[in-house]
Amino acid sequence: MENSQRPERNLTKIILLLTLVALLAPAGVMLYSFGTFWFQVQVYALSWMMAADPYGLHWMIDPFALFMMLPMTFLRIVFVVMVIRAYQGKTTRKRATIAGVASELQMPLIYYGVILLMFMITSYYPGGSFMTVIPIPLLLLLGLIIMRVRPPPGEPTRWRDDDRQGYWWEEDQIPEDSERESTDETWLQD
């Protein structure tokens, strides 16, 4: 009985660990520099944010930070769900990995997309400033290590049955004229 519950316990541990990392681990670093003397470094996660500038270190731990950062980092939750689905046999490791890569690229793509859109609409780029976003792929690395050390049970079943050979367009071929005539004649004789 313990052996049958062991995969469920392992899945529960994986879910808990990945969820905690998705919520609490840093997701990336934003670097800002406006002018010559002012700069700011922000480390952000799904549930908190920390900023360091010449005036000090500022922490923002607020339940509303979750709602503020969710549009920028929601694919991290999708990656956790995809890893769970891989262990349930509902998706592949490859799809879970693609979701993980997308989750790490989400914030930089949104950030640079907004800057590009701002430039295209207004032809204004904040001169003398430097802004960049660098993802910290802790969640992706942890998920890949877990899937490598304890691989998911197997590939999900495909839509096409595995015991069938060939494809649908190869199965139902129209018979040649000689075969068609012979079948028509037997039908008429009955």
Long-range contacts (C-beta under 8 A, 24 or more apart in sequence): 7-153, 10-150, 11-84, 11-87, 11-88, 14-83, 14-84, 14-87, 14-146, 14-150, 15-80, 15-84, 17-142, 17-146, 18-79, 18-80, 18-83, 18-139, 18-142, 18-143, 18-146, 19-80, 21-138, 21-139, 21-142, 22-46, 22-76, 22-77, 22-79, 22-80, 22-139, 23-47, 24-48, 25-136, 25-138, 25-139, 26-136, 26-138, 27-73, 27-76, 27-104, 27-107, 27-135, 27-136, 27-139, 28-107, 28-108, 28-133, 28-134, 28-135, 28-136, 29-133, 29-134, 29-136, 30-111, 30-131, 30-132, 30-133, 30-134, 31-130, 31-131, 31-132, 31-133, 31-134, 32-129, 32-130, 32-131, 33-129, 33-130, 33-131, 34-126, 34-128, 34-129, 35-128, 35-129, 36-128, 44-69, 44-72, 44-73, 44-107, 45-69, 45-73, 46-70, 46-73, 46-76, 46-77, 71-110, 72-106, 72-107, 72-110, 72-111, 73-103, 73-106, 73-107, 74-106, 75-99, 75-102, 75-103, 75-106, 76-103, 76-106, 76-139, 78-102, 78-103, 79-103, 79-139, 79-140, 79-143, 80-139, 80-143, 83-143, 83-146, 83-147, 86-147, 86-152, 87-152, 87-153, 89-152, 89-153, 89-154, 89-155, 89-156, 90-156, 91-156, 92-155, 92-156, 93-147, 93-151, 93-152, 96-143, 96-147, 97-144, 97-147, 100-137, 100-139, 100-140, 100-143, 100-144, 101-140, 103-139, 103-140, 104-135, 104-137, 104-139, 104-140, 105-135, 107-133, 107-135, 108-133, 108-134, 108-135
